[in-house]
């Protein structure tokens, strides 16, 4: 070890930050343990990605790179956010139901817009939650909780409106099919 450099003692570690003798470092500690062995069927296909795209903080250099980061962000949210997976499954059920019921173009437009707004709100909510976690150092703050709860309320409002739109599109068709009217 070079002279004048003393080993530091980590006094606490909280997810994405650690405290070293009074200084807080907002960097994740590197895990030096070997990665777990993949279970059968869990292997991911490797995609050739330019190294300069992997750890980039500035503007993207090309449209292709922008799409790469957008799809990576969606996949990350899909893998980590249970509610987004639920919204995607509900969107698939809505699409199948609309197809089977022969929904007209206007109905498809309304349903597509409603589903898109819910998924958009969930993605914005996820991004906001991550930013609040970083800003609050993963510690409880009343205002951080309020920000997260407000973003979640936006998702709830969009889901309620989407359900109302779904009702307006599907209920008349169900009434016609089952002769309830």
C-alpha positions in Angstrom: 0.0 0.0 0.0 1.4 3.5 -0.9 2.7 5.5 2.0 0.2 8.0 3.5 -2.8 5.9 2.5 -4.6 4.2 5.4 -7.2 1.6 5.0 -10.7 2.9 5.7 -13.2 1.3 8.0 -16.7 1.1 6.7 -19.0 2.1 9.6 -22.3 1.5 7.9 -23.7 0.4 4.5 -27.2 1.3 3.2 -27.9 -0.2 -0.2 -26.3 2.4 -2.5 -24.2 4.3 -0.1 -21.7 3.7 2.6 -20.3 5.8 5.5 -16.6 5.8 5.9 -15.3 7.6 9.0 -18.0 10.4 8.7 -17.9 10.7 4.9 -20.8 9.4 2.9 -20.0 8.0 -0.5 -23.0 7.7 -2.8 -21.5 4.8 -4.9 -22.5 1.2 -4.6 -19.9 -1.0 -3.2 -18.6 -3.6 -5.6 -19.6 -7.1 -4.9 -16.5 -9.3 -5.2 -18.3 -12.6 -4.8 -18.6 -14.7 -7.9 -22.0 -14.4 -9.7 -24.4 -17.2 -9.0 -24.5 -20.1 -11.5 -27.3 -19.7 -14.0 -30.3 -22.0 -13.5 -31.4 -24.0 -16.6 -33.5 -21.7 -18.8 -32.4 -18.5 -17.2 -29.5 -17.8 -19.5 -29.8 -14.5 -21.4 -28.9 -13.9 -24.9 -25.9 -11.6 -25.2 -26.3 -8.7 -27.6 -23.3 -7.0 -29.0 -23.4 -3.5 -27.5 -20.7 -0.9 -28.1 -18.7 -0.4 -24.9 -19.3 3.4 -25.0 -23.0 2.9 -24.6 -22.8 1.0 -21.3 -21.8 3.7 -18.9 -22.8 6.9 -20.5 -24.1 10.1 -18.8 -24.1 12.5 -21.7 -26.4 12.8 -24.7 -26.6 9.8 -27.0 -24.7 10.0 -30.3 -27.3 8.3 -32.5 -31.0 7.5 -32.8 -30.2 3.8 -32.5 -28.4 4.4 -29.2 -31.4 6.3 -27.9 -33.7 3.4 -28.8 -31.3 1.0 -27.1 -31.4 2.9 -23.9 -35.2 3.3 -24.0 -35.7 -0.5 -24.5 -33.1 -1.2 -21.8 -35.0 1.0 -19.5 -38.3 -0.6 -20.3 -36.9 -4.1 -19.8 -35.3 -3.1 -16.5 -38.6 -1.7 -15.3 -40.4 -4.8 -16.5 -38.0 -7.1 -14.7 -38.0 -5.1 -11.4 -41.5 -3.7 -11.1 -44.4 -6.1 -10.3 -47.1 -3.5 -11.1 -45.7 -2.9 -14.6 -45.8 -6.6 -15.3 -49.5 -6.6 -14.1 -50.3 -3.7 -16.4 -48.7 -5.4 -19.4 -50.7 -8.6 -18.7 -53.9 -6.6 -18.4 -53.1 -4.8 -21.7 -52.7 -8.2 -23.4 -56.1 -9.4 -22.0 -57.7 -6.1 -23.1 -56.3 -6.5 -26.6 -57.4 -10.2 -26.9 -60.9 -9.3 -25.6 -61.2 -6.3 -28.0 -60.2 -8.6 -30.9 -62.7 -11.3 -29.9 -65.5 -8.8 -29.5 -64.8 -7.1 -32.8 -64.2 -3.7 -31.3 -64.4 -0.9 -33.9 -61.5 1.5 -34.8 -62.7 4.2 -32.3 -62.9 1.6 -29.5 -59.4 0.4 -30.4 -58.1 3.9 -30.3 -59.6 4.6 -26.9 -58.3 1.3 -25.4 -54.9 1.8 -26.9 -54.6 5.3 -25.5 -55.9 4.2 -22.1 -53.4 1.3 -21.9 -50.6 3.5 -23.1 -51.3 6.2 -20.5 -51.3 3.6 -17.7 -48.0 2.1 -18.8 -46.5 5.6 -19.3 -47.6 6.6 -15.8 -46.1 3.4 -14.3 -42.7 4.0 -16.1 -42.6 7.7 -14.9 -43.5 6.5 -11.4 -40.7 4.0 -11.4 -38.2 6.6 -12.6 -39.4 9.1 -10.0 -39.1 6.5 -7.2 -35.5 5.7 -8.2 -34.6 9.4 -8.2 -36.2 10.0 -4.8 -34.3 7.0 -3.5 -31.0 8.5 -4.7 -31.9 12.0 -3.4 -32.9 10.6 0.0 -30.0 8.2 0.3 -32.5 5.4 0.8 -33.5 6.9 4.1 -37.0 7.8 5.2 -38.0 11.4 4.6 -41.6 12.6 4.9 -41.3 14.7 1.7 -39.7 11.8 -0.2 -42.6 9.6 0.9 -45.1 12.2 -0.3 -43.4 12.5 -3.7 -43.5 8.7 -4.1 -47.1 8.5 -3.0 -48.2 11.3 -5.3 -46.5 9.5 -8.3 -48.3 6.3 -7.3 -51.6 8.2 -7.1 -51.0 9.4 -10.7 -50.7 5.7 -11.8 -53.9 4.9 -9.8 -55.8 7.8 -11.5 -54.7 6.7 -14.9 -55.7 3.1 -14.2 -59.2 4.1 -12.9 -59.7 6.2 -16.1 -58.5 3.3 -18.2 -61.0 1.0 -16.4 -63.8 3.5 -17.1 -62.8 3.6 -20.8 -62.7 -0.2 -20.9 -66.2 -0.3 -19.4 -67.5 2.2 -22.0 -66.0 0.1 -24.8 -66.8 -3.4 -23.6 -70.0 -3.2 -21.6 -72.3 -2.4 -24.6 -70.8 -5.3 -26.5 -71.3 -7.7 -23.5 -74.9 -6.5 -23.2 -75.4 -7.2 -26.9 -73.8 -10.7 -26.8 -75.5 -11.8 -23.6 -78.9 -10.1 -24.5 -78.9 -8.3 -21.1 -80.5 -5.2 -22.5 
